[in-house]
Amino acid sequence: MLQHYMNQLPSKIGKKVIYEIYINDKTEAQVAQELHISQQVVNKWKRKMIRELSRKITS
């Protein structure tokens, strides 16, 4: 069921961040390095996508 909601996320980068952190158990720093973005940006994407998932699940 989670995969269904993740597929509905609007951002390719956001999906990647969530997948790598929560499915592949990587740190924000590891994801940032892989995507060539700052850890702060990874954290912002993570928070944004968690809010979006929560909104979709509760609606």
Secondary structure, DSSP 8 states (H G I E B T S, - for coil): -HHHHHHT-S-HHHHHHHIIIIIS---HHHHHHHHTS-HHHHHHHHHHHHHHHHHHHH-
